[in-house]
Amino acid sequence: SGAKQILDEALQAPQTPKQNRSAGRKRAQDRRYDQGLYAFHRGDYTIALQELTKSADMATQNNDSARYVESCTYILRILAEREEFSRIDQIEKRILEILRGGAVSSGLKSRALYVLGICNCYNDLRHEQAMRRFRESIDMAILSEDKSTLASPLYGIATVHYALENYEDALKELDRLTVLISCLRLPDIESAAHLLRALVYRNQSMYDEALESAWSAFESLKHNPHLGLYLQTLTALGSIYRLKGDDGSARLYLDLADRSLRREEFPRIARLIDDAFESLGAVRNEDADLTFDTRTGVLIARAKGEIRFEGQFILRDLLRVFLEHPGRVFTKDDLVRLVWRESYDPKIHDNKIYVTIKRLRKLVPHSILAYDDLCLVCDSAIGAFAL
């Protein structure tokens, strides 16, 4: 019909220069936000802070209140880790003005109030205000009709109870949270809840239960890496083992945390690690070229930091064999039996061995396998291998 033709032509009408500029600014803003979010989840907080600040500034220019609040929730988490509470206060005022204006969804309001609560919780003087923010976050989560938004403020309330040493109340909130997330996929909250439960049990002198919860947190992080939670979990393991009287294990996990830490990115966690070392009366282990934890599968190189296997279990097992027997010469038959747990067959295993050795050399760079007392030797003529 004629009306339909007119409508189609209107929909296909070219954008005006003003519309093109507006769309371009929106794309640039979204690009900054995505880059900041990627850096945040990677643990590169300095880069994330730069990109997210630009995203927030552009959102202000574009009158995009929702994107401004979204950007600021991550900015606030970074500032909380850096304990920059004066900057947090400045941003908090602006966010609360926007939330009162009703320009964003109930779900985003809940998220923002939760993050403000976490910032207050990190400040030892503001636990009452933190609790108020978490309860406001719950109210907004209920209005949003999205069950997943309830999880974060419930965790936040448990955190306040822990900080105030109300341990039974903290466990009750964690139990409620466990029921809620049992039917939802919220891996970060799940890992954080395991870790918080471990800290509660530790402070109640229930060390076996604390270790069980801490290891649950560690296992969950294998499937959903989160650098901040990983560092805190290692630190918690160190503190629990210290209280159990196992100073060797305590020192191991604190060393792993310390070597994996970029202090300029995580100063709050760095302080927690330093406090744990001081309580242990230990000094950091700077002597080992490679540190391999047989339980966690974590490999720390003195010159590089943590080296991730990313599910390459054969490489991990091969390196473990070499590290457990430094200087020993292994035949192909030895490696097949110890790593693949099979009987050696040259037609099947020769290529596997050399490919795996090549991948191991690539994973652990030459600069690390080049110390005077640490060198991976491969003699293909006689089929002998040694570290």
C-alpha positions in Angstrom: 0.0 0.0 0.0 1.0 3.6 -0.3 1.2 4.1 3.4 3.6 1.1 3.8 5.8 2.5 1.0 6.0 5.9 2.7 6.9 4.2 6.0 9.6 2.1 4.4 11.2 5.1 2.7 11.1 7.0 6.0 12.9 4.1 7.8 15.5 4.0 5.1 16.1 7.8 5.2 19.8 8.6 5.6 20.9 9.9 9.0 21.7 13.6 9.4 25.2 14.7 10.2 24.1 15.4 13.8 22.8 11.8 14.1 26.0 10.5 12.6 28.1 12.4 15.2 25.9 11.2 18.0 26.1 7.5 16.9 29.9 7.9 16.5 30.2 9.3 20.1 28.1 6.4 21.4 30.3 3.8 19.6 33.5 5.4 21.0 32.0 5.4 24.5 31.0 1.8 24.2 34.5 0.9 22.9 36.1 2.6 25.9 33.8 0.7 28.3 34.5 -2.7 26.7 38.2 -2.1 26.8 38.0 -1.1 30.4 35.9 -4.1 31.3 38.3 -6.4 29.6 41.3 -4.9 31.5 39.4 -5.1 34.8 38.6 -8.8 34.5 42.3 -9.4 33.5 43.4 -7.6 36.7 45.1 -4.7 34.8 43.5 -2.2 37.1 45.6 0.8 36.0 44.5 0.4 32.4 41.0 -0.4 33.4 40.7 2.8 35.5 41.9 4.9 32.6 39.5 3.4 30.1 36.5 3.3 32.4 37.1 6.9 33.5 37.1 8.0 29.8 33.9 5.9 29.3 32.2 7.7 32.3 33.3 11.1 31.0 31.9 10.4 27.5 28.7 9.0 29.0 28.3 12.3 30.9 28.7 14.2 27.6 26.2 11.9 25.9 23.7 12.2 28.7 23.9 8.4 29.1 23.2 8.0 32.8 23.1 4.2 32.7 26.5 3.8 31.1 27.9 6.4 33.5 26.7 4.4 36.5 27.9 1.1 34.9 31.4 2.5 34.4 31.5 3.9 37.9 30.7 0.6 39.5 33.9 -0.8 38.2 35.9 2.4 38.9 34.7 2.2 42.5 35.8 -1.4 42.9 39.3 -0.5 41.7 39.4 2.5 44.1 38.2 0.3 47.0 41.1 -2.1 46.3 43.4 0.9 46.4 41.7 2.2 49.5 41.3 5.7 47.9 38.2 6.6 50.0 38.2 10.3 49.3 37.9 9.7 45.5 35.1 7.1 46.3 33.2 9.8 48.3 33.3 12.2 45.3 31.9 9.6 42.9 29.3 8.3 45.4 27.7 11.8 45.6 27.2 11.9 41.8 25.9 8.3 41.6 23.3 8.8 44.4 22.0 11.9 42.6 21.5 9.8 39.5 19.9 7.0 41.4 17.4 9.4 43.1 16.5 10.8 39.6 15.2 7.4 38.4 17.1 7.5 35.1 18.4 3.9 35.5 16.8 0.5 35.9 16.1 -1.1 39.3 18.7 -3.8 38.5 21.4 -1.3 37.9 20.4 0.7 41.0 20.8 -2.5 43.0 24.3 -3.2 41.5 25.4 0.4 42.2 24.2 0.3 45.8 25.9 -3.0 46.4 29.3 -1.6 45.1 28.9 1.5 47.3 28.2 -0.9 50.2 31.4 -2.8 49.5 33.4 0.4 49.4 32.0 1.4 52.8 32.7 -2.1 54.1 36.4 -1.8 53.2 36.5 1.4 55.3 36.5 0.2 58.9 34.6 3.3 60.1 31.5 2.8 57.9 30.1 -0.6 58.6 26.7 0.8 59.5 26.5 2.7 56.3 27.6 -0.4 54.4 24.7 -2.4 55.9 22.3 0.4 54.9 23.5 0.3 51.3 23.2 -3.5 51.1 19.6 -3.4 52.4 18.8 -0.6 49.9 20.3 -2.8 47.2 18.1 -5.7 48.2 15.0 -3.5 47.9 16.0 -2.5 44.4 16.8 -6.1 43.5 13.2 -7.1 44.6 11.8 -4.4 42.4 13.8 -5.6 39.4 12.2 -9.1 39.7 15.6 -10.6 38.8 16.7 -13.1 41.5 20.3 -13.0 40.5 20.6 -9.4 41.6 19.7 -10.5 45.2 22.9 -12.5 45.5 25.4 -9.7 45.7 23.8 -7.7 48.6 23.2 -10.9 50.5 26.9 -11.6 50.3 27.5 -8.0 51.3 25.5 -8.3 54.4 27.4 -11.4 55.3 30.6 -9.5 54.8 29.5 -6.8 57.3 28.6 -9.4 59.9 32.1 -10.9 59.4 33.8 -7.5 59.8 31.8 -6.9 63.0 32.7 -10.4 64.3 29.1 -11.5 64.2 30.1 -14.9 62.9 26.9 -16.8 63.4 24.9 -14.1 61.6 27.5 -14.2 58.8 27.0 -17.9 58.4 23.2 -17.6 58.4 23.4 -15.1 55.5 25.9 -17.3 53.6 23.4 -20.2 54.1 20.7 -18.1 52.5 23.0 -17.1 49.7 23.9 -20.8 49.1 20.2 -21.6 48.6 19.7 -18.7 46.2 22.7 -19.4 44.0 22.2 -23.2 43.9 19.8 -22.6 40.9 21.7 -19.7 39.4 25.1 -19.4 37.6 27.0 -16.7 39.6 30.6 -18.0 39.7 32.2 -14.9 41.2 29.7 -14.8 44.1 30.0 -18.5 44.6 33.8 -18.3 44.9 33.6 -15.2 47.1 31.0 -17.0 49.4 33.3 -20.0 49.8 36.2 -17.7 50.7 34.2 -15.7 53.2 32.9 -18.9 54.8 36.6 -20.0 55.1 37.5 -16.8 56.9 34.6 -17.1 59.3 35.5 -20.6 60.2 39.2 -19.6 60.6 38.2 -16.9 63.0 36.1 -19.4 64.9 39.2 -21.7 65.2 37.4 -24.3 63.0 40.5 -24.9 60.9 39.5 -28.1 59.1 36.2 -26.6 58.0 38.1 -23.4 57.0 40.5 -25.3 54.8 37.6 -27.2 53.2 35.8 -24.0 52.3 39.1 -22.3 51.1 39.8 -25.2 48.8 36.2 -25.1 47.5 36.9 -21.4 46.6 40.2 -22.4 44.9 38.6 -25.2 42.9 35.8 -22.9 41.7 38.3 -20.4 40.5 39.9 -22.9 38.2 36.7 -22.8 36.1 36.2 -19.0 36.4 39.5 -17.2 37.0 39.4 -14.0 39.1 42.8 -12.7 40.0 41.6 -10.7 43.1 39.8 -13.7 44.6 42.6 -16.0 43.7 45.1 -13.8 45.6 42.9 -13.6 48.6 42.2 -17.3 48.6 46.0 -18.1 48.6 46.4 -15.6 51.4 43.6 -17.2 53.4 45.1 -20.6 52.9 48.4 -19.3 54.2 46.8 -17.8 57.3 44.7 -21.0 58.0 47.8 -23.2 57.8 49.7 -20.9 60.1 47.0 -21.1 62.7 47.0 -24.9 62.3 50.8 -24.9 63.1 51.8 -25.9 59.6 54.3 -23.1 58.9 55.8 -24.8 55.8 52.4 -24.8 54.0 51.6 -21.3 55.3 54.8 -20.0 53.8 54.2 -21.8 50.5 50.8 -20.3 49.9 51.8 -16.8 51.0 54.8 -17.0 48.7 52.5 -18.0 45.8 50.2 -15.1 46.5 53.2 -12.7 46.9 54.8 -13.8 43.6 51.5 -13.6 41.7 50.7 -10.1 43.0 51.2 -6.8 41.2 51.4 -4.5 44.2 50.6 -1.4 42.3 47.3 -3.0 41.2 46.2 -4.6 44.5 47.7 -2.6 47.4 44.9 -3.7 49.8 45.7 -7.4 49.2 49.4 -6.6 49.3 48.8 -5.3 52.8 46.9 -8.4 53.8 49.8 -10.6 52.5 52.4 -8.5 54.4 50.4 -8.8 57.6 50.2 -12.6 57.1 54.0 -12.8 56.6 54.5 -10.7 59.7 52.2 -13.0 61.8 54.2 -16.0 60.5 57.5 -14.3 61.3 58.6 -15.4 57.8 60.6 -13.9 55.0 59.7 -14.3 51.4 61.4 -17.1 49.6 63.6 -15.6 46.9 65.9 -18.6 46.3 63.8 -21.0 44.2 63.9 -20.6 40.4 60.7 -22.5 40.1 58.1 -23.2 42.7 55.5 -25.9 41.9 52.6 -26.6 44.2 51.7 -30.3 43.7 48.2 -29.8 45.1 47.1 -26.7 43.2 49.2 -27.3 40.1 50.4 -23.6 40.3 53.8 -23.0 38.9 55.7 -19.8 39.9 58.9 -18.7 38.1 61.2 -16.3 39.9 61.8 -14.2 36.8 58.2 -14.3 35.4 55.7 -15.0 38.1 52.8 -17.5 37.7 52.8 -19.7 34.6 49.4 -21.1 33.8 48.9 -24.6 32.3 45.3 -23.7 31.2 44.2 -27.4 31.3 47.3 -28.8 29.7 47.6 -31.6 32.3 50.2 -33.6 30.4 52.6 -30.6 30.4 52.0 -30.2 34.1 52.7 -33.9 34.8 55.8 -33.9 32.6 57.3 -30.8 34.4 56.4 -32.3 37.8 58.3 -35.5 36.9 61.4 -33.4 36.0 61.1 -31.1 39.1 60.7 -33.9 41.5 64.0 -35.5 40.2 66.4 -32.7 39.2 69.4 -34.0 37.4 68.0 -37.5 36.8 68.1 -38.8 33.2 64.8 -40.2 32.0 64.4 -42.6 29.1 61.4 -42.5 26.8 60.2 -45.6 28.5 60.4 -43.8 31.9 58.5 -40.7 30.6 55.7 -42.8 29.0 55.2 -44.8 32.2 55.3 -41.8 34.6 53.5 -39.2 32.5 51.1 -41.1 30.2 50.9 -44.2 32.5 51.2 -46.5 29.5 53.7 -49.0 28.1 56.2 -47.5 25.7 55.5 -48.0 22.0 57.8 -46.0 19.7 55.2 -45.8 16.9 52.7 -44.2 19.3 54.8 -42.3 21.8 58.0 -41.0 20.1 56.2 -38.1 18.4 54.1 -37.5 21.5 57.2 -37.1 23.7 59.0 -34.7 21.4 55.9 -32.6 20.7 55.2 -32.4 24.5 58.8 -31.4 25.2 58.5 -28.7 22.6 55.3 -27.4 24.1 56.9 -27.4 27.6 59.9 -25.3 26.3 57.4 -22.9 24.8 55.3 -22.7 28.0 58.4 -22.2 30.2 60.5 -19.7 28.2 64.2 -20.1 27.7 65.0 -17.2 30.0 63.6 -19.3 32.8 65.1 -22.6 31.7 68.5 -20.9 31.5 69.8 -20.6 35.0 73.1 -22.3 35.8 71.3 -25.0 37.8 68.1 -25.2 35.8 68.3 -26.4 32.2 66.0 -28.8 30.2 68.3 -31.2 28.4 67.1 -33.3 25.5 69.4 -35.8 23.7 67.4 -37.2 20.8 70.2 -39.5 19.7 69.8 -41.7 22.7 66.3 -40.7 23.8 67.3 -39.2 27.1 65.8 -36.3 28.9 66.7 -34.4 32.1 66.2 -31.1 34.0 
